[in-house]
Every structure is written in structure tokens, then in C-alpha cells.
Amino acid sequence: MLEGIFSNSIKEKILFFILQNGPSYPNEISKILYLTLFNVQKHLKQSEETGVLVSHLKGKVRLYEFNKRYPFNRELNALLQKAFSFLPDKEKEMYYVRRRPRKPGKEL
């Protein structure tokens, strides 16, 4: 959908994933989106170099998230939210990751 702006669909998928799940690490993104780790790392590095994303270490893991100091952060997030809302429901499910276990006894 936004390949024309982001130069390809891989970067679009990565930004959608971080938008929906918050700080993420490359291996998690590559496994969930079925992308190669090399491609994910390459696009994360490019986005960090342009200032869209920032990374920090948490233990031995490097997490990537949106740069709050990026001049167009609000506009970019609004654009991504709007584009995400137009995705088919089946494709939206791909971006959701449950990070905490469900409360015992809670229905699905």
C-alpha cells in the first residue's frame, strides 16, 4: 500500500509491526512476518540512519522503536495508522503478537 513512499513493502511491514507492537527486535520481526533476518536488519538500519527509528540495548537484545524526536513522527504515525486501517482483517492479524500469557481461566 505504501511501497511508493517507503521504497518497498518490507519496510512498510516492519513499520506496521513496530507501530502495532511497540519496541521490537529484528529476530522477532523476521519470524512473525516470515522475512529474512538480513532484510529486516538492513531496513531497520536504514530507518535508524534516516532518524525514523531509534535502537537501544536491553540486556543483549537491540530493540527498535519510533524516534520520538523525529520531526515528522506524529504525521508518520498518523499515516501508518490510516494505512493500517485499510488493510484486510486477515492481514491485520499477522501483525498482532501476544507477549503476555492469558489470565488462567479466561475464555478465548
Backbone torsions as a table, in degrees:
resi	resn	phi	psi	omega
1	MET	NA	-44.1	-178.5
2	LEU	-110.2	23.2	-177.8
3	GLU	-57.9	-35.0	-179.2
4	GLY	-63.4	-34.4	180.0
5	ILE	-81.7	-44.1	-174.0
6	PHE	-94.5	6.1	177.0
7	SER	76.4	-19.4	174.1
8	ASN	-167.5	169.3	-175.8
9	SER	-79.0	-20.9	-179.7
10	ILE	-66.1	-45.9	179.7
11	LYS	-63.7	-38.1	177.8
12	GLU	-60.8	-46.3	-180.0
13	LYS	-62.9	-41.0	-179.9
14	ILE	-64.0	-44.6	179.6
15	LEU	-65.9	-39.0	174.5
16	PHE	-59.8	-43.8	-178.2
17	PHE	-62.3	-46.8	-179.8
18	ILE	-67.3	-35.1	177.6
19	LEU	-61.5	-43.2	-176.4
20	GLN	-80.6	-29.2	-172.3
21	ASN	-114.8	-5.9	-178.9
22	GLY	78.9	-160.0	-177.1
23	PRO	-53.1	130.0	-176.1
24	SER	-138.7	158.9	178.1
25	TYR	-110.6	154.4	-171.7
26	PRO	-56.3	-41.0	-177.8
27	ASN	-64.8	-39.5	177.4
28	GLU	-62.4	-46.1	-179.4
29	ILE	-61.8	-45.1	-177.3
30	SER	-65.8	-38.2	-179.8
31	LYS	-68.9	-43.3	-175.2
32	ILE	-74.5	-36.3	-178.5
33	LEU	-92.9	1.0	-179.6
34	TYR	55.9	48.5	176.6
35	LEU	-116.1	159.7	177.3
36	THR	-74.2	146.1	-179.6
37	LEU	-61.0	-38.2	179.4
38	PHE	-58.7	-47.5	-180.0
39	ASN	-62.5	-42.5	-179.7
40	VAL	-63.1	-47.1	-179.8
41	GLN	-62.5	-39.9	179.7
42	LYS	-61.8	-46.7	-177.2
43	HIS	-72.9	-33.4	175.7
44	LEU	-65.1	-42.1	179.4
45	LYS	-63.7	-43.3	178.1
46	GLN	-61.5	-42.8	-179.6
47	SER	-67.4	-33.6	177.3
48	GLU	-70.6	-39.1	179.1
49	GLU	-64.8	-32.7	179.1
50	THR	-84.3	-8.0	176.1
51	GLY	94.1	-0.7	-179.3
52	VAL	-70.5	-41.0	179.5
53	LEU	-115.9	157.2	170.6
54	VAL	-128.3	156.5	177.9
55	SER	-128.5	155.5	174.4
56	HIS	-151.5	155.2	179.9
57	LEU	-87.6	136.9	171.4
58	LYS	-125.7	96.9	-170.6
59	GLY	71.7	-121.5	178.2
60	LYS	-101.4	3.5	-174.9
61	VAL	-104.3	133.4	176.4
62	ARG	-94.7	117.1	179.4
63	LEU	-99.6	141.9	178.7
64	TYR	-115.1	139.8	177.0
65	GLU	-150.2	169.8	179.5
66	PHE	-67.4	140.9	179.5
67	ASN	-79.6	113.1	-178.7
68	LYS	-68.6	-17.7	179.4
69	ARG	-92.7	-2.4	177.8
70	TYR	-64.6	129.6	-174.2
71	PRO	-56.5	-31.3	-177.2
72	PHE	-110.0	28.7	-176.5
73	ASN	-59.8	-48.8	-179.7
74	ARG	-62.2	-43.8	-179.0
75	GLU	-65.7	-41.5	178.4
76	LEU	-63.6	-44.8	178.4
77	ASN	-63.0	-40.1	178.0
78	ALA	-64.0	-42.3	178.6
79	LEU	-62.8	-45.6	179.7
80	LEU	-65.0	-40.9	177.7
81	GLN	-60.7	-44.3	-179.5
82	LYS	-65.2	-45.3	178.9
83	ALA	-63.1	-39.4	179.5
84	PHE	-63.8	-36.1	-179.5
85	SER	-65.3	-22.3	179.4
86	PHE	-87.5	-7.3	178.9
87	LEU	-69.9	149.9	174.6
88	PRO	-63.5	149.6	-177.6
89	ASP	-56.1	-38.2	-179.2
90	LYS	-62.4	-38.5	179.1
91	GLU	-74.1	-32.9	177.7
92	LYS	-62.2	-37.0	-179.5
93	GLU	-60.2	-30.2	-178.6
94	MET	-61.6	-29.9	-174.8
95	TYR	-87.1	-10.0	-176.8
96	TYR	-88.2	128.4	178.7
97	VAL	-125.1	126.6	176.3
98	ARG	-87.9	117.5	-175.3
99	ARG	-100.3	-18.1	178.7
100	ARG	-117.3	148.2	179.4
101	PRO	-68.3	154.1	178.6
102	ARG	-71.7	145.4	178.5
103	LYS	-61.2	134.1	-178.7
104	PRO	-56.0	133.6	177.7
105	GLY	84.8	-4.8	-179.5
106	LYS	-79.9	134.0	-179.5
107	GLU	-69.5	154.8	176.5
108	LEU	-74.7	NA	NA
